[in-house]
Amino acid sequence: MAVAQTQMTVEEFLKLPEEKPALEFEDGMVSQKVSPKPNHSRIQSVFDRRFFQSAETRKLAMAFPELRTTFGGRSYVPDVAVFLWDRLPIRTDRSFISDVHEPPDIVIEIVSPKQSVTALLGKCVWYTENGVKIAVLVDPEEQSVFLFRPDQAPVRLDSDERIALDDVLPEFDLTVRELFDSLHAP
């Protein structure tokens, strides 16, 4: 849903108060993210936990759910943003900076009900054209996962395939089937 009907700059946008769900800025326009539903939240937590297990414990990378990132003239809040350890958004005293103006290494976008898949596809392409090394698009309803990389066609993964992020994050271990099996109560 569009929030502002008039054009504004990214600087003007960043002065707006934060809202929930988060506001995003693209091409001079402000829109509001869709409120996450249980499947969306569950997938987000599975990714967050796997990134912690496979990367943060080994000081390779850190995942940030719902982190505002502003770069390339846009300001988005990906469902999960992952930064390699040597690119963490930190100050010299090792505390986190408040405003992130560098692209993450990996972003995860999860389709919510009533959200435009086409808009998210475009966002994933934009991410990889603007410094993100891998964008992952997950559609819980279709049970599909697409990987986007710079200068490559998107790749749709089959259910038994591993969500391979090895070129950025070796040993990340999660299959499409495991991801979607997590949507069922034990």
C-alpha positions as CSV (number, residue, x, y, z in Angstrom):
1,M,0.0,0.0,0.0
2,A,1.4,3.4,-1.0
3,V,1.7,5.7,2.0
4,A,3.0,8.9,0.4
5,Q,1.6,10.1,-3.0
6,T,4.1,12.8,-3.5
7,Q,7.7,12.4,-4.5
8,M,10.3,12.7,-1.8
9,T,14.0,12.1,-1.4
10,V,15.6,9.3,0.5
11,E,16.9,11.9,3.0
12,E,13.4,13.1,3.6
13,F,12.1,9.5,3.9
14,L,14.7,8.7,6.6
15,K,13.4,11.6,8.7
16,L,10.0,9.9,8.9
17,P,9.1,8.1,12.2
18,E,9.5,4.3,12.0
19,E,6.2,2.4,11.8
20,K,5.1,-1.2,12.1
21,P,4.9,-2.8,9.7
22,A,8.0,-1.0,8.4
23,L,7.9,1.7,5.7
24,E,10.1,1.3,2.6
25,F,11.4,3.8,0.1
26,E,11.7,3.2,-3.7
27,D,11.9,5.6,-6.6
28,G,10.6,8.6,-4.5
29,M,7.6,6.7,-3.1
30,V,6.9,5.3,0.3
31,S,5.1,2.0,0.9
32,Q,4.4,-0.1,3.9
33,K,5.4,-3.7,4.2
34,V,2.7,-6.3,4.7
35,S,2.2,-7.6,8.2
36,P,3.8,-11.1,8.5
37,K,1.6,-14.1,9.0
38,P,2.6,-17.4,10.9
39,N,4.2,-19.1,7.8
40,H,6.3,-16.0,7.0
41,S,7.4,-15.6,10.6
42,R,8.3,-19.3,10.9
43,I,10.4,-19.2,7.7
44,Q,12.1,-16.1,8.9
45,S,13.0,-17.8,12.2
46,V,14.3,-20.9,10.5
47,F,16.7,-18.9,8.4
48,D,17.8,-16.8,11.4
49,R,18.4,-19.9,13.4
50,R,20.3,-21.7,10.6
51,F,22.5,-18.6,10.0
52,F,23.3,-18.5,13.7
53,Q,24.2,-22.2,13.8
54,S,26.2,-22.3,10.6
55,A,27.8,-18.9,10.5
56,E,27.6,-16.8,13.6
57,T,29.0,-19.4,15.9
58,R,32.0,-19.7,13.6
59,K,32.3,-15.9,13.2
60,L,31.6,-16.1,9.5
61,A,28.4,-14.0,9.2
62,M,25.5,-12.6,11.2
63,A,21.8,-12.5,10.3
64,F,19.6,-9.5,11.1
65,P,15.8,-10.0,10.8
66,E,13.9,-6.8,9.7
67,L,17.0,-4.6,9.4
68,R,16.6,-1.3,7.6
69,T,19.2,-1.0,4.9
70,T,19.6,2.2,2.8
71,F,21.8,2.1,-0.3
72,G,21.5,2.7,-4.0
73,G,19.0,5.5,-3.4
74,R,16.4,3.1,-1.8
75,S,15.6,2.0,1.7
76,Y,14.3,-1.5,2.3
77,V,13.7,-3.7,5.3
78,P,14.5,-7.3,4.0
79,D,13.0,-10.1,6.1
80,V,16.6,-11.3,6.8
81,A,19.8,-9.4,6.0
82,V,23.1,-11.3,6.3
83,F,26.5,-9.6,6.6
84,L,29.8,-11.4,6.5
85,W,31.8,-11.0,9.6
86,D,34.3,-8.6,8.2
87,R,31.4,-6.4,6.9
88,L,29.3,-6.2,10.0
89,P,27.7,-2.8,10.5
90,I,29.8,-1.9,13.6
91,R,31.8,1.0,15.0
92,T,35.4,0.8,16.0
93,D,34.3,-0.1,19.6
94,R,32.5,-3.2,18.1
95,S,29.0,-1.8,18.9
96,F,26.4,-1.9,16.1
97,I,25.8,1.3,14.1
98,S,22.2,2.6,14.0
99,D,21.9,3.3,10.3
100,V,23.1,0.8,7.7
101,H,24.1,2.3,4.4
102,E,25.9,-0.7,2.9
103,P,24.2,-3.6,1.0
104,P,24.0,-6.9,2.9
105,D,25.9,-9.9,1.5
106,I,22.7,-12.0,1.4
107,V,19.0,-11.0,1.7
108,I,16.0,-13.2,2.3
109,E,12.6,-12.0,1.1
110,I,9.5,-14.0,2.1
111,V,6.2,-13.6,0.3
112,S,3.3,-12.7,2.6
113,P,-0.4,-13.2,1.6
114,K,-1.7,-10.3,-0.5
115,Q,1.9,-9.3,-1.4
116,S,3.0,-8.9,-5.0
117,V,5.4,-11.6,-6.0
118,T,6.3,-9.6,-9.1
119,A,7.3,-6.7,-6.9
120,L,9.5,-9.0,-4.7
121,L,11.1,-10.5,-7.9
122,G,12.0,-7.0,-9.0
123,K,13.3,-6.2,-5.6
124,C,15.6,-9.3,-5.6
125,V,16.9,-8.3,-9.0
126,W,17.5,-4.8,-7.8
127,Y,19.4,-6.1,-4.7
128,T,21.8,-8.1,-6.8
129,E,22.3,-5.1,-9.2
130,N,23.3,-2.9,-6.2
131,G,25.8,-4.9,-4.3
132,V,24.0,-7.9,-2.7
133,K,25.7,-11.1,-3.6
134,I,22.7,-13.4,-3.2
135,A,19.0,-12.7,-2.8
136,V,16.7,-15.5,-1.8
137,L,13.0,-15.3,-2.5
138,V,10.7,-17.7,-0.6
139,D,7.1,-18.2,-1.4
140,P,5.4,-20.3,1.3
141,E,2.1,-20.6,-0.6
142,E,3.8,-22.0,-3.7
143,Q,6.5,-23.7,-1.7
144,S,9.2,-22.3,-4.0
145,V,12.6,-20.9,-3.5
146,F,14.5,-18.8,-6.0
147,L,18.1,-17.7,-5.8
148,F,19.3,-14.5,-7.5
149,R,22.9,-13.6,-8.1
150,P,24.5,-10.7,-10.0
151,D,24.5,-11.1,-13.8
152,Q,22.8,-14.5,-13.6
153,A,19.3,-15.7,-14.3
154,P,17.3,-16.6,-11.2
155,V,17.4,-20.2,-10.2
156,R,14.4,-22.1,-8.9
157,L,15.3,-24.8,-6.4
158,D,13.5,-28.2,-6.2
159,S,12.4,-29.7,-2.9
160,D,15.4,-31.9,-2.3
161,E,17.9,-29.2,-3.3
162,R,20.1,-27.4,-0.8
163,I,19.7,-23.7,-0.6
164,A,23.3,-23.3,-1.7
165,L,24.9,-20.1,-0.6
166,D,28.5,-21.5,-0.8
167,D,29.9,-18.7,-2.9
168,V,29.2,-16.3,0.0
169,L,28.6,-18.6,3.0
170,P,30.2,-22.1,2.8
171,E,28.5,-24.9,4.7
172,F,25.1,-23.2,5.1
173,D,22.9,-26.3,5.2
174,L,19.2,-26.1,4.6
175,T,17.1,-27.9,1.9
176,V,14.0,-26.5,0.4
177,R,12.1,-29.5,1.9
178,E,13.4,-28.9,5.4
179,L,12.4,-25.2,5.1
180,F,8.8,-26.0,4.1
181,D,8.5,-29.0,6.5
182,S,9.1,-26.4,9.3
183,L,5.6,-25.0,8.5
184,H,4.0,-28.1,10.1
185,A,3.4,-28.3,13.8
186,P,5.4,-31.2,15.5
